[in-house]
Amino acid sequence: MDAPIGHFDDATPAPDCLDELIGPVADAVRRWPGSVPADHIIYVETDPQWADTAVFVEHYGRELLEQSANCVVVAGKRGGETTLAACVVLSTTRVDVNGVVRRQLGARKASFAAMDAATGETGMEYGGITPLGLPGDWPVLVDSAVVDLPYVLVGSGRRRGKLLVPGKAFAEIPGAVVLEGLGVAV
């Protein structure tokens, strides 16, 4: 099948290639609760040597820069408690950690989670973290601009491969909270 965005050699509905996905992501696709059918989530094989955004868009399509999202793990702290959450913003923006995230989590302090914590808690590779398959008790904060796009390129849980996800599906991820202004211009 042809990918709905980008220029990929092969695009496959995620439910048809669960063995290509890491365990938590494959489980999330299997149990997908949203109104968007799971087979509208598309897996595309990509080369990890082109995983970084600038090189990636040169190889797979410059239009992807405006249609890509980053999923980052943040840690909110209040007292002795730490809350981990995922933030999904367009790749042309950065996460408003000290404003929107801190307030949403009710934290005194918020910061990006350490790489070891992000990968250890998610079971995903750094640089490939995706909002599908995260721990069930995590908030998934999604910028409203992501939800507004027809399709969005996001990680697949590992650096090889990406997911193409209908924007409105991000609002249906368990634990999702759609927020205005989560992503701010770089």
Secondary structure, DSSP 8 states (H G I E B T S, - for coil): ---SSS--S-EEEGGG-GGGS-HHHHHHHHT--SSS-GGGSEEE---GGG-SHHHHHHHH-GGGGGGBEEEEEEEEEETTEEEEEEEEEETTEEE-IIIIIHHHHT-SEEEE--HHHHHHHH---TT---STT--TTS-EEEEHHHHTSSEEEEE-SSSS-EEEEEGGGGGGSTTEEEETTSEEE-
